[in-house]
């Protein structure tokens, strides 16, 4: 990582490296028991396919099961995760797909090359002061007309929680709770137009509501005909 990497990125990376193996074993497919979540992912896939052949980046791809689901839906997709251990596990579980180490604050991608950005339960680790930078990066890498789908734990009130232990391992992981309305406003400020917000109640072992926000990068404005500007010429 570069010397200017924020401390929270380093802490998130170290924490997920520490818990990657038990996490992948405990959560082999986080969408398996949530039909509404799967339906939203399917809708996102349809939107991306309709917009064109550009690929999707699954940012915060973890063990890779959601990346694999998108691939099965006919979407060209690759995974990006801040944890090298998570990336290694994803490559082992899904050898036919591409996974790379990276941060949503600085994606190693050219401008305007993605048809979509998927970020399920990864922006929860980004502090408020860094969220505009992450969303600006999503806007940068998206092609005009591209789509973003975010999923995150939510609730009526916003706040922060620090977790120092998980799966019997010592970690230092911060979680940031936000409402769909707050996230939608942040996306709009980054030039991404929100199109849908969904909030579902906790299910099973979940303790907080799950929120999803869908947005898109507006298509490029059509070029104005140049003929009009040059219609009158001097002789």
Order of alpha helices (4+ residues) and beta strands (2+ residues): alpha-alpha-beta-alpha-beta-alpha-beta-beta-alpha-beta-beta-beta-alpha-beta-beta
